[in-house]
Amino acid sequence: MKLGVDLTAIVLGDALGSLPQELIAYGAERILVAADPILKEYRTELYAEVVAGAVI
């Protein structure tokens, strides 16, 4: 179903491989990627800081 809006995805982690390209295949027009070894393990405060920095 098309909603007529742009879809942006944000991907965080380490060793993301082809995940960003796969999101394009699922319809995302824009992918924001934060790839760093420090993001390998999920930590709420760190992830929130990265996401906030990406959307502001």
N, C-alpha and C positions, 0 to 999 in steps of 0.2 A: 504494500500500500504506500503510495507517495503522499507526503503531507505538504509538499511545496515549500519546504524549508531546507536550509543547508544542515548537514549533519557533521558535527565535529566530534572526534574521539580523542581521548587522552590516554596514553599508555605509559605506565611507569614500571620500572624494574631493571633487571640486569639480564643480558643475553636474550634479548627479545626476539631474535631471529627474524622470521618473516611475518610476525604478527601485525606490524603496521600495514604491510601490503595486503594482508588478508582482510583487514578492516575496510580497505578501499573496495575490495571485491564484494563486501557486504553493504556497500553504499555510502560509506563515509567520504565526504568531499575533502575534508581536511583532517590531518592526524597530527596531534601534538605529542612529541616523544620526549621522555626524560629517561635516558638510559645511563645508568651508573652503578657500579658495584655496591655502593652504599644503599641502593634501593632493592637489593636482592631479597632481603627479609622485610616484610611489611611492618612498618611502625607508623601509627596513626599520626603523630605530630609531624613527622618528617614528610609523609605523603600529603598531609593537609597543607603544609607549607609550599610544597612543590606545585600542587594543584592551584592554590591561591595565587601563586606567582604567575602561573600560566594564563589564568583567566582575568587577571587585573590589567 
